[in-house]
């Protein structure tokens, strides 16, 4: 279930709140106000990264904290081991609350550490990137990579809360802000035609400065994911739709280091939209709109490696089952369908 929360007196702007599975509250609002409201009255240990420690020393430094490295190279079992050992050194027990402050790498790793340390302690997130706010921190998926394969080890455990303050996005480099837009566009294609139209009418060069518009866009993208997770928390059906474009995106990330996650997702969306048009699943007009929006957002849409290399990597995707794979096809703006098909048939479409 998700719902709209009206303006709370004293806040500087309209806040939005979403409730997932009656266990996880996702708030788009002011971090100072919301943290005071949502943080439980008990010991807190923060997990963050070395970059965030520079931007928010007063927030991170008020608690015992563990700092990890930045980027996908830190999303490993070795980092988990470091966190576990530090938690033991700090005397963390099941009554301690773990607060992760950072982007998707931090929340993925910290969420998995918290959900497995002593068989699970409560945790929450302050998400500091657009990609994290609209995707990585929401929905209860936590995990790490193994030998370059994305999220091969992890858990389904909901954070007690996720705080998304769009003012924290001001520190993002342009490239990092853009990478989050890929997931926003993905959400719009999956289930929100009105959001897609809002994005088509937006000036991406000034979007980061329009805080009210950005707050609404973040909320709408989260709402798409939240409503799907509410129906299918453990990805046995509808939740597979959230993988739109990700089969090829993960293959890109496995095969090349030239693109970050959002950039790879943009290419994956473009490739799957074009394949959907060729196969008659999507109209040519809607395919052109999807590719056009990605282009206006500033994404380079050519794969960084040959297609045969990407298609070879697809067989290691988590969504494959033997010689078959679940593929998410866009069928119109705001609607998609999941199809289980032979891997060879999928490869043959490119």
C-alpha positions in Angstrom: 0.0 0.0 0.0 1.2 3.5 -0.8 -0.3 6.9 0.0 0.2 10.6 -0.3 1.1 12.5 2.8 -0.1 16.1 3.0 2.2 19.0 4.0 3.5 18.7 7.6 3.5 22.1 9.4 6.9 23.6 9.6 8.4 21.7 6.6 9.7 23.8 3.8 7.9 21.8 1.1 5.3 19.2 0.4 6.4 15.8 1.6 5.4 12.4 0.2 5.3 9.2 2.1 4.9 5.6 0.8 4.3 2.5 3.0 5.6 -0.8 1.6 4.2 -4.1 3.0 3.4 -2.2 6.3 7.1 -2.6 7.1 9.0 0.0 5.2 8.2 3.7 5.1 9.7 5.7 2.2 9.6 9.5 2.7 10.5 12.1 0.1 11.2 15.1 2.4 13.6 17.0 4.6 16.3 14.7 6.1 16.7 16.6 9.3 13.0 16.5 10.2 12.3 13.0 8.9 15.4 11.5 10.6 14.3 12.9 14.0 10.8 11.5 13.4 11.7 8.0 12.1 14.9 7.0 13.9 14.2 4.7 16.8 15.4 5.7 20.3 18.3 3.3 20.6 21.9 3.0 19.7 22.7 3.8 16.1 25.7 2.8 14.0 26.2 4.5 10.6 27.5 2.8 7.5 28.6 5.3 4.8 31.4 5.9 2.3 34.5 8.1 2.4 33.0 10.6 0.0 29.9 11.1 2.0 31.9 11.6 5.2 33.3 14.8 3.5 29.9 16.2 2.6 28.0 15.3 5.8 30.6 15.1 8.7 28.1 16.5 11.2 25.5 13.9 10.4 27.8 10.9 10.1 30.2 11.9 12.9 27.5 12.0 15.6 27.3 8.2 15.6 29.8 5.4 15.7 30.4 4.8 12.0 31.9 2.5 9.4 33.2 3.9 6.1 33.5 1.8 3.0 35.1 2.6 -0.3 33.3 4.1 -3.3 32.0 2.4 -6.5 31.2 -1.1 -7.6 34.6 -2.3 -6.6 33.5 -1.9 -3.0 30.3 -3.9 -3.5 32.0 -7.2 -2.6 32.1 -10.0 0.0 35.4 -8.6 1.2 33.6 -5.3 2.1 31.0 -7.3 3.9 33.6 -9.1 5.9 35.1 -5.7 6.9 31.7 -4.5 8.1 31.0 -7.6 10.1 34.3 -7.4 11.9 33.9 -3.7 12.7 30.4 -4.3 14.0 31.8 -7.0 16.3 34.5 -4.5 17.5 31.9 -1.9 18.2 29.9 -4.4 20.3 26.8 -4.1 18.0 24.0 -6.4 19.1 20.4 -7.1 17.9 19.1 -4.0 19.7 21.4 -1.7 17.6 20.0 0.2 14.6 22.1 0.3 11.4 21.7 3.6 9.5 23.1 3.6 5.9 23.9 7.0 4.5 24.8 7.0 0.8 23.9 5.9 -2.7 23.0 2.5 -4.0 26.4 0.9 -3.3 26.2 1.8 0.4 22.6 0.9 0.9 22.9 -2.5 -1.0 26.0 -3.5 1.1 24.8 -2.1 4.4 21.4 -3.6 4.0 22.8 -7.0 3.4 25.2 -6.7 6.3 22.4 -5.6 8.6 20.0 -8.3 7.4 22.6 -11.1 8.1 24.6 -9.8 11.1 23.4 -11.8 14.1 20.7 -13.2 11.7 19.4 -9.7 11.3 19.2 -6.3 12.9 16.9 -3.4 12.0 18.2 -0.9 9.5 17.2 2.2 7.6 18.5 4.3 4.8 19.2 8.0 4.0 19.6 7.8 0.2 21.8 10.5 -1.2 21.8 9.8 -5.0 19.0 10.0 -7.5 19.7 6.4 -8.6 19.5 5.3 -5.0 16.3 7.3 -4.2 14.2 6.0 -7.1 15.6 2.4 -7.3 18.4 0.9 -5.2 17.3 1.9 -1.7 13.6 1.0 -2.2 12.0 -2.4 -2.1 14.1 -4.6 0.2 16.7 -6.0 -2.2 20.2 -6.0 -0.6 23.3 -7.6 -1.9 26.8 -7.6 -3.4 28.5 -8.6 -6.6 30.7 -11.7 -7.1 33.4 -11.7 -9.8 31.7 -8.9 -11.6 28.2 -10.5 -11.7 25.7 -8.1 -10.3 24.0 -8.8 -7.0 24.7 -12.5 -7.1 24.6 -12.8 -3.3 21.9 -11.0 -1.3 18.7 -10.9 0.6 15.1 -9.7 0.6 14.8 -7.6 3.7 12.9 -4.3 4.0 14.5 -1.3 5.6 12.5 0.2 8.4 12.6 3.5 6.5 14.1 5.2 3.5 14.6 9.0 3.5 14.9 10.7 0.2 15.8 14.4 0.4 16.2 15.9 -3.1 18.3 18.7 -1.7 21.0 16.2 -1.0 21.2 15.7 -4.8 22.8 19.1 -5.2 26.3 17.6 -4.5 25.9 15.1 -7.4 28.1 15.5 -10.5 26.1 15.9 -13.7 26.9 12.3 -14.8 25.7 10.8 -11.5 22.5 12.8 -11.6 21.8 11.7 -15.2 22.4 8.0 -14.3 19.5 8.2 -11.9 17.3 9.6 -14.7 17.6 6.3 -16.6 15.8 4.5 -13.7 13.2 7.2 -13.6 12.5 6.8 -17.4 12.4 3.0 -16.9 9.7 3.4 -14.2 7.7 5.6 -16.4 7.8 3.1 -19.3 6.8 0.3 -17.0 3.7 1.8 -15.4 3.4 5.6 -15.4 2.4 7.2 -18.8 1.8 10.6 -17.1 5.3 10.6 -15.6 6.7 9.8 -19.1 4.9 12.7 -20.5 6.1 15.0 -17.7 9.7 13.9 -18.5 9.1 14.6 -22.2 8.1 18.1 -21.3 11.0 18.7 -18.9 14.2 20.6 -19.6 16.8 18.1 -18.4 19.4 20.9 -18.2 17.4 22.7 -15.4 15.6 19.7 -13.8 18.1 19.5 -11.0 17.2 23.1 -10.0 13.5 22.7 -9.9 13.1 21.1 -6.5 9.3 20.8 -6.5 9.3 19.1 -9.9 12.2 16.8 -8.9 10.4 15.9 -5.6 7.3 14.9 -7.6 9.3 12.9 -10.1 11.2 11.0 -7.4 7.9 10.3 -5.6 6.2 9.0 -8.8 9.1 6.8 -9.7 9.2 5.3 -6.2 5.5 4.8 -6.4 5.8 2.6 -9.5 8.4 0.4 -7.7 6.5 0.4 -4.4 3.2 -0.7 -6.0 4.9 -3.6 -7.7 6.9 -4.7 -4.6 3.6 -4.6 -2.7 2.2 -7.2 -5.0 5.4 -9.3 -5.4 8.1 -8.7 -2.8 10.3 -11.6 -3.7 10.3 -11.3 -7.5 8.2 -14.3 -8.5 6.0 -12.4 -10.9 5.3 -8.7 -11.3 8.5 -7.6 -9.7 10.4 -8.9 -12.8 9.0 -5.9 -14.6 11.4 -3.7 -12.7 14.2 -5.4 -14.7 13.1 -3.7 -17.9 16.3 -3.0 -19.9 18.4 -4.6 -17.2 19.2 -8.0 -18.9 21.4 -6.2 -21.4 22.4 -3.5 -19.0 24.0 -6.1 -16.6 25.7 -7.7 -19.6 27.2 -4.3 -20.5 28.4 -3.8 -17.0 29.9 -7.3 -16.9 31.6 -6.8 -20.3 32.9 -3.2 -20.1 33.9 -0.7 -17.5 33.1 2.3 -19.7 29.5 2.8 -18.5 28.0 3.1 -15.0 24.7 1.4 -14.1 22.3 4.1 -15.3 24.2 4.6 -18.6 24.0 0.8 -19.2 20.3 0.8 -18.3 19.7 3.6 -20.9 21.4 1.4 -23.6 19.5 -1.6 -22.4 16.2 0.3 -22.7 17.0 1.5 -26.1 18.0 -2.0 -27.3 14.9 -3.8 -25.8 12.6 -1.1 -27.2 14.0 -1.5 -30.7 13.7 -5.3 -30.5 10.1 -4.9 -29.2 9.3 -2.8 -32.3 10.9 -5.2 -34.7 9.0 -8.1 -33.1 5.7 -6.3 -33.2 5.3 -6.0 -29.4 5.7 -2.2 -29.4 4.5 0.4 -31.9 7.2 2.3 -33.9 5.9 5.5 -32.5 6.2 4.5 -28.9 9.7 3.0 -29.6 10.8 6.4 -31.1 9.4 8.2 -28.0 11.4 6.0 -25.6 14.7 6.4 -27.6 14.0 10.1 -28.1 13.6 10.7 -24.4 16.8 8.9 -23.6 18.6 10.9 -26.2 17.2 14.2 -24.8 18.4 13.1 -21.4 21.9 13.1 -22.8 22.6 9.4 -22.9 25.0 7.8 -25.3 23.0 4.9 -26.6 25.5 2.7 -28.5 26.7 -0.4 -26.7 30.4 0.0 -25.6 31.1 -3.6 -26.8 29.9 -5.8 -29.7 26.4 -7.3 -29.4 27.8 -10.8 -29.6 29.8 -10.2 -26.4 26.8 -8.8 -24.6 24.6 -11.7 -25.7 27.2 -14.2 -24.5 27.1 -12.5 -21.0 23.3 -12.7 -20.9 23.4 -16.5 -20.1 24.9 -15.6 -16.7 22.0 -13.3 -15.8 20.1 -14.1 -12.6 16.9 -14.1 -14.6 17.9 -17.1 -16.7 16.7 -20.6 -15.9 18.6 -23.2 -17.8 18.2 -22.4 -21.5 15.4 -19.9 -20.8 15.3 -16.4 -19.5 12.6 -13.9 -18.4 12.5 -10.9 -20.6 10.6 -7.7 -19.9 9.1 -6.2 -23.1 7.7 -2.7 -23.3 4.3 -3.0 -25.0 3.2 0.7 -24.8 4.2 3.8 -22.8 3.3 2.9 -19.3 2.8 -0.8 -19.8 5.1 -3.8 -20.1 4.9 -7.6 -20.1 7.2 -10.4 -18.8 7.9 -13.3 -21.2 9.8 -16.5 -20.5 11.6 -17.4 -23.7 14.6 -19.6 -24.9 17.9 -17.8 -24.6 18.7 -18.6 -28.2 15.5 -17.1 -29.4 16.3 -13.9 -27.4 19.8 -13.7 -28.7 18.5 -14.1 -32.3 16.4 -10.9 -32.0 19.6 -8.9 -32.1 
